[in-house]
């Protein structure tokens, strides 16, 4: 998929999901961006510190640290971090937990087309 050139520097995105194939699928729905990846919530703090991404796309269900716990720790250490939860768990309890942790958005994995509008929205504005 060709990404249009917007004339702006590419958005830096960190994808956190334990399935490599799904990380690849997410990339196809992103606007022009520089993407880094990690496979587990435990890696997020170090990777965020090193990369300083504009957005973190965080799965909920992962191996040694789930995405909600990772979001809590990430936002505690880096309050400016903008996290969008990307999960198969679309129930309201998960959406509310994400909001409570300061996530900027929530996208069900069946609706990845919703990512681009969230990522290109005005920085700092919660969705």
Helices and strands as residue ranges (DSSP letters): E 11-16, H 20-27, E 33-38, G 41-43, H 44-51, E 55-58, H 67-77, E 83-87, H 92-100, E 105-108, G 109-111, H 114-119
